[in-house]
Amino acid sequence: MFGLLLEHGPLAPATARHEARPVLTTWGLNEEQIYDTLLVISELVTNAVTHALPPVILHLQAATDGFGGIQVHVSDGGPQPTPAAWAATRPDDEHGRGATIISALTDDTGDDGDINGLIDHWADLTAA
């Protein structure tokens, strides 16, 4: 299991990718699997810092079922009233593709509340 508290700002997706890459390598994923997982991480973290309140926490877990799957979890403080100012200034064509990307690369996704009052956004990827 890997966990990382991220800043609530525009550098969070890059930080998440940078810190997750060596973990995924250690878990034996090949470059294509790492790329796909990092893309999902980036999209989930971007959504959290754009649309939700802090904190933003990344958790990764390698499946223990022998099939080599990876679970990506990004927890946040729930919806904020308006998108982050830095995100609102981005051109319209840079918005709205995250859910499609995540759906294309994952086996399953969802959102759950957790015991700390956070919202957990998760995605399961097949690594084998």
Order of alpha helices (4+ residues) and beta strands (2+ residues): beta-alpha-alpha-beta-beta-alpha-alpha-beta-beta
